[in-house]
Amino acid sequence: MKGIDWPNLMRAGLHVLGLTPGEFWNLTPAELRVMLGEQSASGPLLSDGLQALMAAYPDGSGKK
């Protein structure tokens, strides 16, 4: 997993996009990347991925 380059993201958000600090910190890194024109490297979550997430993090539905 790659770390987040906060100094460069902050520089881009505050100086390039002209965001206020509050606007910057209310964005997710993914939203900021989209605003900067980056394309997402990951594809959509397909049923296999969804099933794996549901198995890993059950919400307890159906249990009474």
mmCIF file of the N, C-alpha and C atoms, coordinates in Angstrom:
data_MODEL
# 
_entry.id   MODEL 
# 
loop_
_atom_site.group_PDB 
_atom_site.id 
_atom_site.type_symbol 
_atom_site.label_atom_id 
_atom_site.label_alt_id 
_atom_site.label_comp_id 
_atom_site.label_asym_id 
_atom_site.label_entity_id 
_atom_site.label_seq_id 
_atom_site.pdbx_PDB_ins_code 
_atom_site.Cartn_x 
_atom_site.Cartn_y 
_atom_site.Cartn_z 
_atom_site.occupancy 
_atom_site.B_iso_or_equiv 
_atom_site.pdbx_formal_charge 
_atom_site.auth_seq_id 
_atom_site.auth_comp_id 
_atom_site.auth_asym_id 
_atom_site.auth_atom_id 
_atom_site.pdbx_PDB_model_num 
ATOM 1   N N  . MET A 1 1  ? 0.841   -1.182  0.000   1.00 0.00 ? 1  MET A N  1 
ATOM 2   C CA . MET A 1 1  ? 0.000   0.000   0.000   1.00 0.00 ? 1  MET A CA 1 
ATOM 3   C C  . MET A 1 1  ? 0.886   1.245   0.000   1.00 0.00 ? 1  MET A C  1 
ATOM 4   N N  . LYS A 1 2  ? 0.521   2.180   -0.784  1.00 0.00 ? 2  LYS A N  1 
ATOM 5   C CA . LYS A 1 2  ? 1.293   3.399   -0.940  1.00 0.00 ? 2  LYS A CA 1 
ATOM 6   C C  . LYS A 1 2  ? 0.764   4.453   0.023   1.00 0.00 ? 2  LYS A C  1 
ATOM 7   N N  . GLY A 1 3  ? 1.671   5.199   0.664   1.00 0.00 ? 3  GLY A N  1 
ATOM 8   C CA . GLY A 1 3  ? 1.268   6.255   1.585   1.00 0.00 ? 3  GLY A CA 1 
ATOM 9   C C  . GLY A 1 3  ? 0.751   7.487   0.855   1.00 0.00 ? 3  GLY A C  1 
ATOM 10  N N  . ILE A 1 4  ? 0.087   8.344   1.579   1.00 0.00 ? 4  ILE A N  1 
ATOM 11  C CA . ILE A 1 4  ? -0.450  9.580   1.022   1.00 0.00 ? 4  ILE A CA 1 
ATOM 12  C C  . ILE A 1 4  ? 0.603   10.677  1.145   1.00 0.00 ? 4  ILE A C  1 
ATOM 13  N N  . ASP A 1 5  ? 0.858   11.356  0.071   1.00 0.00 ? 5  ASP A N  1 
ATOM 14  C CA . ASP A 1 5  ? 1.834   12.449  0.039   1.00 0.00 ? 5  ASP A CA 1 
ATOM 15  C C  . ASP A 1 5  ? 1.122   13.745  0.445   1.00 0.00 ? 5  ASP A C  1 
ATOM 16  N N  . TRP A 1 6  ? 0.914   13.919  1.752   1.00 0.00 ? 6  TRP A N  1 
ATOM 17  C CA . TRP A 1 6  ? 0.149   15.061  2.258   1.00 0.00 ? 6  TRP A CA 1 
ATOM 18  C C  . TRP A 1 6  ? 0.717   16.412  1.870   1.00 0.00 ? 6  TRP A C  1 
ATOM 19  N N  . PRO A 1 7  ? 2.047   16.625  1.950   1.00 0.00 ? 7  PRO A N  1 
ATOM 20  C CA . PRO A 1 7  ? 2.556   17.953  1.566   1.00 0.00 ? 7  PRO A CA 1 
ATOM 21  C C  . PRO A 1 7  ? 2.187   18.347  0.136   1.00 0.00 ? 7  PRO A C  1 
ATOM 22  N N  . ASN A 1 8  ? 2.337   17.421  -0.804  1.00 0.00 ? 8  ASN A N  1 
ATOM 23  C CA . ASN A 1 8  ? 1.991   17.739  -2.192  1.00 0.00 ? 8  ASN A CA 1 
ATOM 24  C C  . ASN A 1 8  ? 0.491   17.872  -2.391  1.00 0.00 ? 8  ASN A C  1 
ATOM 25  N N  . LEU A 1 9  ? -0.301  17.043  -1.719  1.00 0.00 ? 9  LEU A N  1 
ATOM 26  C CA . LEU A 1 9  ? -1.759  17.179  -1.827  1.00 0.00 ? 9  LEU A CA 1 
ATOM 27  C C  . LEU A 1 9  ? -2.226  18.502  -1.233  1.00 0.00 ? 9  LEU A C  1 
ATOM 28  N N  . MET A 1 10 ? -1.652  18.895  -0.103  1.00 0.00 ? 10 MET A N  1 
ATOM 29  C CA . MET A 1 10 ? -2.020  20.173  0.515   1.00 0.00 ? 10 MET A CA 1 
ATOM 30  C C  . MET A 1 10 ? -1.621  21.340  -0.389  1.00 0.00 ? 10 MET A C  1 
ATOM 31  N N  . ARG A 1 11 ? -0.437  21.264  -0.948  1.00 0.00 ? 11 ARG A N  1 
ATOM 32  C CA . ARG A 1 11 ? 0.031   22.319  -1.855  1.00 0.00 ? 11 ARG A CA 1 
ATOM 33  C C  . ARG A 1 11 ? -0.910  22.434  -3.054  1.00 0.00 ? 11 ARG A C  1 
ATOM 34  N N  . ALA A 1 12 ? -1.273  21.295  -3.631  1.00 0.00 ? 12 ALA A N  1 
ATOM 35  C CA . ALA A 1 12 ? -2.165  21.301  -4.788  1.00 0.00 ? 12 ALA A CA 1 
ATOM 36  C C  . ALA A 1 12 ? -3.555  21.817  -4.407  1.00 0.00 ? 12 ALA A C  1 
ATOM 37  N N  . GLY A 1 13 ? -4.078  21.371  -3.283  1.00 0.00 ? 13 GLY A N  1 
ATOM 38  C CA . GLY A 1 13 ? -5.413  21.790  -2.869  1.00 0.00 ? 13 GLY A CA 1 
ATOM 39  C C  . GLY A 1 13 ? -5.489  23.254  -2.501  1.00 0.00 ? 13 GLY A C  1 
ATOM 40  N N  . LEU A 1 14 ? -4.517  23.727  -1.722  1.00 0.00 ? 14 LEU A N  1 
ATOM 41  C CA . LEU A 1 14 ? -4.561  25.098  -1.228  1.00 0.00 ? 14 LEU A CA 1 
ATOM 42  C C  . LEU A 1 14 ? -4.084  26.110  -2.262  1.00 0.00 ? 14 LEU A C  1 
ATOM 43  N N  . HIS A 1 15 ? -3.028  25.771  -3.005  1.00 0.00 ? 15 HIS A N  1 
ATOM 44  C CA . HIS A 1 15 ? -2.448  26.742  -3.929  1.00 0.00 ? 15 HIS A CA 1 
ATOM 45  C C  . HIS A 1 15 ? -2.965  26.595  -5.355  1.00 0.00 ? 15 HIS A C  1 
ATOM 46  N N  . VAL A 1 16 ? -3.037  25.367  -5.847  1.00 0.00 ? 16 VAL A N  1 
ATOM 47  C CA . VAL A 1 16 ? -3.464  25.163  -7.234  1.00 0.00 ? 16 VAL A CA 1 
ATOM 48  C C  . VAL A 1 16 ? -4.982  25.319  -7.363  1.00 0.00 ? 16 VAL A C  1 
ATOM 49  N N  . LEU A 1 17 ? -5.722  24.648  -6.484  1.00 0.00 ? 17 LEU A N  1 
ATOM 50  C CA . LEU A 1 17 ? -7.179  24.711  -6.559  1.00 0.00 ? 17 LEU A CA 1 
ATOM 51  C C  . LEU A 1 17 ? -7.772  25.902  -5.814  1.00 0.00 ? 17 LEU A C  1 
ATOM 52  N N  . GLY A 1 18 ? -6.997  26.509  -4.938  1.00 0.00 ? 18 GLY A N  1 
ATOM 53  C CA . GLY A 1 18 ? -7.483  27.663  -4.186  1.00 0.00 ? 18 GLY A CA 1 
ATOM 54  C C  . GLY A 1 18 ? -8.483  27.321  -3.094  1.00 0.00 ? 18 GLY A C  1 
ATOM 55  N N  . LEU A 1 19 ? -8.409  26.111  -2.579  1.00 0.00 ? 19 LEU A N  1 
ATOM 56  C CA . LEU A 1 19 ? -9.307  25.703  -1.503  1.00 0.00 ? 19 LEU A CA 1 
ATOM 57  C C  . LEU A 1 19 ? -8.900  26.359  -0.191  1.00 0.00 ? 19 LEU A C  1 
ATOM 58  N N  . THR A 1 20 ? -9.865  26.584  0.681   1.00 0.00 ? 20 THR A N  1 
ATOM 59  C CA . THR A 1 20 ? -9.548  27.018  2.042   1.00 0.00 ? 20 THR A CA 1 
ATOM 60  C C  . THR A 1 20 ? -9.113  25.781  2.822   1.00 0.00 ? 20 THR A C  1 
ATOM 61  N N  . PRO A 1 21 ? -8.429  25.967  3.956   1.00 0.00 ? 21 PRO A N  1 
ATOM 62  C CA . PRO A 1 21 ? -8.061  24.792  4.752   1.00 0.00 ? 21 PRO A CA 1 
ATOM 63  C C  . PRO A 1 21 ? -9.283  23.947  5.131   1.00 0.00 ? 21 PRO A C  1 
ATOM 64  N N  . GLY A 1 22 ? -10.378 24.582  5.483   1.00 0.00 ? 22 GLY A N  1 
ATOM 65  C CA . GLY A 1 22 ? -11.585 23.829  5.837   1.00 0.00 ? 22 GLY A CA 1 
ATOM 66  C C  . GLY A 1 22 ? -12.120 23.014  4.669   1.00 0.00 ? 22 GLY A C  1 
ATOM 67  N N  . GLU A 1 23 ? -12.132 23.610  3.486   1.00 0.00 ? 23 GLU A N  1 
ATOM 68  C CA . GLU A 1 23 ? -12.589 22.880  2.299   1.00 0.00 ? 23 GLU A CA 1 
ATOM 69  C C  . GLU A 1 23 ? -11.657 21.704  2.005   1.00 0.00 ? 23 GLU A C  1 
ATOM 70  N N  . PHE A 1 24 ? -10.356 21.947  2.127   1.00 0.00 ? 24 PHE A N  1 
ATOM 71  C CA . PHE A 1 24 ? -9.378  20.891  1.872   1.00 0.00 ? 24 PHE A CA 1 
ATOM 72  C C  . PHE A 1 24 ? -9.607  19.703  2.810   1.00 0.00 ? 24 PHE A C  1 
ATOM 73  N N  . TRP A 1 25 ? -9.701  19.971  4.113   1.00 0.00 ? 25 TRP A N  1 
ATOM 74  C CA . TRP A 1 25 ? -9.808  18.878  5.079   1.00 0.00 ? 25 TRP A CA 1 
ATOM 75  C C  . TRP A 1 25 ? -11.163 18.199  5.074   1.00 0.00 ? 25 TRP A C  1 
ATOM 76  N N  . ASN A 1 26 ? -12.168 18.798  4.443   1.00 0.00 ? 26 ASN A N  1 
ATOM 77  C CA . ASN A 1 26 ? -13.476 18.145  4.313   1.00 0.00 ? 26 ASN A CA 1 
ATOM 78  C C  . ASN A 1 26 ? -13.529 17.204  3.120   1.00 0.00 ? 26 ASN A C  1 
ATOM 79  N N  . LEU A 1 27 ? -12.516 17.239  2.265   1.00 0.00 ? 27 LEU A N  1 
ATOM 80  C CA . LEU A 1 27 ? -12.462 16.337  1.118   1.00 0.00 ? 27 LEU A CA 1 
ATOM 81  C C  . LEU A 1 27 ? -11.796 15.019  1.502   1.00 0.00 ? 27 LEU A C  1 
ATOM 82  N N  . THR A 1 28 ? -12.184 13.960  0.812   1.00 0.00 ? 28 THR A N  1 
ATOM 83  C CA . THR A 1 28 ? -11.441 12.709  0.931   1.00 0.00 ? 28 THR A CA 1 
ATOM 84  C C  . THR A 1 28 ? -10.267 12.784  -0.035  1.00 0.00 ? 28 THR A C  1 
ATOM 85  N N  . PRO A 1 29 ? -9.213  12.004  0.186   1.00 0.00 ? 29 PRO A N  1 
ATOM 86  C CA . PRO A 1 29 ? -8.117  11.993  -0.787  1.00 0.00 ? 29 PRO A CA 1 
ATOM 87  C C  . PRO A 1 29 ? -8.599  11.663  -2.205  1.00 0.00 ? 29 PRO A C  1 
ATOM 88  N N  . ALA A 1 30 ? -9.567  10.767  -2.321  1.00 0.00 ? 30 ALA A N  1 
ATOM 89  C CA . ALA A 1 30 ? -10.091 10.417  -3.642  1.00 0.00 ? 30 ALA A CA 1 
ATOM 90  C C  . ALA A 1 30 ? -10.784 11.611  -4.300  1.00 0.00 ? 30 ALA A C  1 
ATOM 91  N N  . GLU A 1 31 ? -11.547 12.377  -3.537  1.00 0.00 ? 31 GLU A N  1 
ATOM 92  C CA . GLU A 1 31 ? -12.211 13.560  -4.090  1.00 0.00 ? 31 GLU A CA 1 
ATOM 93  C C  . GLU A 1 31 ? -11.174 14.583  -4.554  1.00 0.00 ? 31 GLU A C  1 
ATOM 94  N N  . LEU A 1 32 ? -10.139 14.760  -3.775  1.00 0.00 ? 32 LEU A N  1 
ATOM 95  C CA . LEU A 1 32 ? -9.093  15.706  -4.137  1.00 0.00 ? 32 LEU A CA 1 
ATOM 96  C C  . LEU A 1 32 ? -8.389  15.263  -5.413  1.00 0.00 ? 32 LEU A C  1 
ATOM 97  N N  . ARG A 1 33 ? -8.114  13.983  -5.533  1.00 0.00 ? 33 ARG A N  1 
ATOM 98  C CA . ARG A 1 33 ? -7.467  13.476  -6.744  1.00 0.00 ? 33 ARG A CA 1 
ATOM 99  C C  . ARG A 1 33 ? -8.336  13.726  -7.973  1.00 0.00 ? 33 ARG A C  1 
ATOM 100 N N  . VAL A 1 34 ? -9.649  13.526  -7.839  1.00 0.00 ? 34 VAL A N  1 
ATOM 101 C CA . VAL A 1 34 ? -10.561 13.787  -8.958  1.00 0.00 ? 34 VAL A CA 1 
ATOM 102 C C  . VAL A 1 34 ? -10.533 15.267  -9.327  1.00 0.00 ? 34 VAL A C  1 
ATOM 103 N N  . MET A 1 35 ? -10.555 16.138  -8.321  1.00 0.00 ? 35 MET A N  1 
ATOM 104 C CA . MET A 1 35 ? -10.515 17.578  -8.585  1.00 0.00 ? 35 MET A CA 1 
ATOM 105 C C  . MET A 1 35 ? -9.229  17.991  -9.295  1.00 0.00 ? 35 MET A C  1 
ATOM 106 N N  . LEU A 1 36 ? -8.151  17.248  -9.037  1.00 0.00 ? 36 LEU A N  1 
ATOM 107 C CA . LEU A 1 36 ? -6.867  17.540  -9.669  1.00 0.00 ? 36 LEU A CA 1 
ATOM 108 C C  . LEU A 1 36 ? -6.731  16.864  -11.032 1.00 0.00 ? 36 LEU A C  1 
ATOM 109 N N  . GLY A 1 37 ? -7.758  16.129  -11.437 1.00 0.00 ? 37 GLY A N  1 
ATOM 110 C CA . GLY A 1 37 ? -7.762  15.524  -12.764 1.00 0.00 ? 37 GLY A CA 1 
ATOM 111 C C  . GLY A 1 37 ? -7.173  14.141  -12.853 1.00 0.00 ? 37 GLY A C  1 
ATOM 112 N N  . GLU A 1 38 ? -6.873  13.522  -11.730 1.00 0.00 ? 38 GLU A N  1 
ATOM 113 C CA . GLU A 1 38 ? -6.321  12.168  -11.768 1.00 0.00 ? 38 GLU A CA 1 
ATOM 114 C C  . GLU A 1 38 ? -7.434  11.162  -12.029 1.00 0.00 ? 38 GLU A C  1 
ATOM 115 N N  . GLN A 1 39 ? -7.110  10.167  -12.803 1.00 0.00 ? 39 GLN A N  1 
ATOM 116 C CA . GLN A 1 39 ? -8.053  9.086   -13.072 1.00 0.00 ? 39 GLN A CA 1 
ATOM 117 C C  . GLN A 1 39 ? -7.886  8.008   -12.014 1.00 0.00 ? 39 GLN A C  1 
ATOM 118 N N  . SER A 1 40 ? -8.957  7.384   -11.631 1.00 0.00 ? 40 SER A N  1 
ATOM 119 C CA . SER A 1 40 ? -8.908  6.311   -10.638 1.00 0.00 ? 40 SER A CA 1 
ATOM 120 C C  . SER A 1 40 ? -8.219  5.091   -11.225 1.00 0.00 ? 40 SER A C  1 
ATOM 121 N N  . ALA A 1 41 ? -7.317  4.511   -10.448 1.00 0.00 ? 41 ALA A N  1 
ATOM 122 C CA . ALA A 1 41 ? -6.607  3.319   -10.903 1.00 0.00 ? 41 ALA A CA 1 
ATOM 123 C C  . ALA A 1 41 ? -7.413  2.058   -10.621 1.00 0.00 ? 41 ALA A C  1 
ATOM 124 N N  . SER A 1 42 ? -8.360  2.136   -9.716  1.00 0.00 ? 42 SER A N  1 
ATOM 125 C CA . SER A 1 42 ? -9.129  0.945   -9.373  1.00 0.00 ? 42 SER A CA 1 
ATOM 126 C C  . SER A 1 42 ? -10.440 0.924   -10.134 1.00 0.00 ? 42 SER A C  1 
ATOM 127 N N  . GLY A 1 43 ? -10.920 -0.271  -10.381 1.00 0.00 ? 43 GLY A N  1 
ATOM 128 C CA . GLY A 1 43 ? -12.177 -0.443  -11.088 1.00 0.00 ? 43 GLY A CA 1 
ATOM 129 C C  . GLY A 1 43 ? -13.346 -0.498  -10.126 1.00 0.00 ? 43 GLY A C  1 
ATOM 130 N N  . PRO A 1 44 ? -14.501 -0.790  -10.645 1.00 0.00 ? 44 PRO A N  1 
ATOM 131 C CA . PRO A 1 44 ? -15.682 -0.864  -9.792  1.00 0.00 ? 44 PRO A CA 1 
ATOM 132 C C  . PRO A 1 44 ? -15.620 -2.071  -8.859  1.00 0.00 ? 44 PRO A C  1 
ATOM 133 N N  . LEU A 1 45 ? -16.338 -1.982  -7.754  1.00 0.00 ? 45 LEU A N  1 
ATOM 134 C CA . LEU A 1 45 ? -16.433 -3.101  -6.819  1.00 0.00 ? 45 LEU A CA 1 
ATOM 135 C C  . LEU A 1 45 ? -17.433 -4.093  -7.389  1.00 0.00 ? 45 LEU A C  1 
ATOM 136 N N  . LEU A 1 46 ? -16.940 -5.259  -7.776  1.00 0.00 ? 46 LEU A N  1 
ATOM 137 C CA . LEU A 1 46 ? -17.804 -6.276  -8.356  1.00 0.00 ? 46 LEU A CA 1 
ATOM 138 C C  . LEU A 1 46 ? -18.327 -7.193  -7.265  1.00 0.00 ? 46 LEU A C  1 
ATOM 139 N N  . SER A 1 47 ? -19.208 -8.109  -7.636  1.00 0.00 ? 47 SER A N  1 
ATOM 140 C CA . SER A 1 47 ? -19.886 -8.942  -6.635  1.00 0.00 ? 47 SER A CA 1 
ATOM 141 C C  . SER A 1 47 ? -18.914 -9.750  -5.775  1.00 0.00 ? 47 SER A C  1 
ATOM 142 N N  . ASP A 1 48 ? -17.819 -10.244 -6.347  1.00 0.00 ? 48 ASP A N  1 
ATOM 143 C CA . ASP A 1 48 ? -16.847 -10.992 -5.544  1.00 0.00 ? 48 ASP A CA 1 
ATOM 144 C C  . ASP A 1 48 ? -16.238 -10.106 -4.466  1.00 0.00 ? 48 ASP A C  1 
ATOM 145 N N  . GLY A 1 49 ? -15.888 -8.886  -4.825  1.00 0.00 ? 49 GLY A N  1 
ATOM 146 C CA . GLY A 1 49 ? -15.330 -7.952  -3.860  1.00 0.00 ? 49 GLY A CA 1 
ATOM 147 C C  . GLY A 1 49 ? -16.340 -7.568  -2.795  1.00 0.00 ? 49 GLY A C  1 
ATOM 148 N N  . LEU A 1 50 ? -17.586 -7.370  -3.206  1.00 0.00 ? 50 LEU A N  1 
ATOM 149 C CA . LEU A 1 50 ? -18.644 -7.033  -2.262  1.00 0.00 ? 50 LEU A CA 1 
ATOM 150 C C  . LEU A 1 50 ? -18.883 -8.190  -1.295  1.00 0.00 ? 50 LEU A C  1 
ATOM 151 N N  . GLN A 1 51 ? -18.918 -9.402  -1.796  1.00 0.00 ? 51 GLN A N  1 
ATOM 152 C CA . GLN A 1 51 ? -19.115 -10.569 -0.941  1.00 0.00 ? 51 GLN A CA 1 
ATOM 153 C C  . GLN A 1 51 ? -17.982 -10.701 0.072   1.00 0.00 ? 51 GLN A C  1 
ATOM 154 N N  . ALA A 1 52 ? -16.755 -10.438 -0.358  1.00 0.00 ? 52 ALA A N  1 
ATOM 155 C CA . ALA A 1 52 ? -15.614 -10.513 0.553   1.00 0.00 ? 52 ALA A CA 1 
ATOM 156 C C  . ALA A 1 52 ? -15.726 -9.450  1.643   1.00 0.00 ? 52 ALA A C  1 
ATOM 157 N N  . LEU A 1 53 ? -16.133 -8.232  1.279   1.00 0.00 ? 53 LEU A N  1 
ATOM 158 C CA . LEU A 1 53 ? -16.320 -7.178  2.285   1.00 0.00 ? 53 LEU A CA 1 
ATOM 159 C C  . LEU A 1 53 ? -17.437 -7.530  3.257   1.00 0.00 ? 53 LEU A C  1 
ATOM 160 N N  . MET A 1 54 ? -18.532 -8.060  2.742   1.00 0.00 ? 54 MET A N  1 
ATOM 161 C CA . MET A 1 54 ? -19.661 -8.424  3.603   1.00 0.00 ? 54 MET A CA 1 
ATOM 162 C C  . MET A 1 54 ? -19.271 -9.538  4.576   1.00 0.00 ? 54 MET A C  1 
ATOM 163 N N  . ALA A 1 55 ? -18.448 -10.473 4.115   1.00 0.00 ? 55 ALA A N  1 
ATOM 164 C CA . ALA A 1 55 ? -17.995 -11.555 4.990   1.00 0.00 ? 55 ALA A CA 1 
ATOM 165 C C  . ALA A 1 55 ? -17.028 -11.020 6.046   1.00 0.00 ? 55 ALA A C  1 
ATOM 166 N N  . ALA A 1 56 ? -16.178 -10.092 5.664   1.00 0.00 ? 56 ALA A N  1 
ATOM 167 C CA . ALA A 1 56 ? -15.194 -9.548  6.596   1.00 0.00 ? 56 ALA A CA 1 
ATOM 168 C C  . ALA A 1 56 ? -15.824 -8.601  7.610   1.00 0.00 ? 56 ALA A C  1 
ATOM 169 N N  . TYR A 1 57 ? -16.864 -7.882  7.206   1.00 0.00 ? 57 TYR A N  1 
ATOM 170 C CA . TYR A 1 57 ? -17.502 -6.874  8.073   1.00 0.00 ? 57 TYR A CA 1 
ATOM 171 C C  . TYR A 1 57 ? -19.018 -7.055  8.082   1.00 0.00 ? 57 TYR A C  1 
ATOM 172 N N  . PRO A 1 58 ? -19.493 -8.142  8.709   1.00 0.00 ? 58 PRO A N  1 
ATOM 173 C CA . PRO A 1 58 ? -20.944 -8.369  8.718   1.00 0.00 ? 58 PRO A CA 1 
ATOM 174 C C  . PRO A 1 58 ? -21.659 -7.293  9.543   1.00 0.00 ? 58 PRO A C  1 
ATOM 175 N N  . ASP A 1 59 ? -22.827 -6.901  9.078   1.00 0.00 ? 59 ASP A N  1 
ATOM 176 C CA . ASP A 1 59 ? -23.579 -5.858  9.786   1.00 0.00 ? 59 ASP A CA 1 
ATOM 177 C C  . ASP A 1 59 ? -24.606 -6.433  10.760  1.00 0.00 ? 59 ASP A C  1 
ATOM 178 N N  . GLY A 1 60 ? -24.697 -7.742  10.812  1.00 0.00 ? 60 GLY A N  1 
ATOM 179 C CA . GLY A 1 60 ? -25.609 -8.367  11.768  1.00 0.00 ? 60 GLY A CA 1 
ATOM 180 C C  . GLY A 1 60 ? -27.035 -8.464  11.261  1.00 0.00 ? 60 GLY A C  1 
ATOM 181 N N  . SER A 1 61 ? -27.302 -8.070  10.009  1.00 0.00 ? 61 SER A N  1 
ATOM 182 C CA . SER A 1 61 ? -28.672 -8.154  9.493   1.00 0.00 ? 61 SER A CA 1 
ATOM 183 C C  . SER A 1 61 ? -29.084 -9.608  9.409   1.00 0.00 ? 61 SER A C  1 
ATOM 184 N N  . GLY A 1 62 ? -30.318 -9.833  9.708   1.00 0.00 ? 62 GLY A N  1 
ATOM 185 C CA . GLY A 1 62 ? -30.840 -11.177 9.695   1.00 0.00 ? 62 GLY A CA 1 
ATOM 186 C C  . GLY A 1 62 ? -30.671 -11.916 11.022  1.00 0.00 ? 62 GLY A C  1 
ATOM 187 N N  . LYS A 1 63 ? -29.953 -11.342 11.960  1.00 0.00 ? 63 LYS A N  1 
ATOM 188 C CA . LYS A 1 63 ? -29.760 -11.977 13.276  1.00 0.00 ? 63 LYS A CA 1 
ATOM 189 C C  . LYS A 1 63 ? -30.688 -11.295 14.268  1.00 0.00 ? 63 LYS A C  1 
ATOM 190 N N  . LYS A 1 64 ? -31.457 -12.090 14.931  1.00 0.00 ? 64 LYS A N  1 
ATOM 191 C CA . LYS A 1 64 ? -32.355 -11.521 15.952  1.00 0.00 ? 64 LYS A CA 1 
ATOM 192 C C  . LYS A 1 64 ? -32.298 -12.322 17.210  1.00 0.00 ? 64 LYS A C  1 
# 
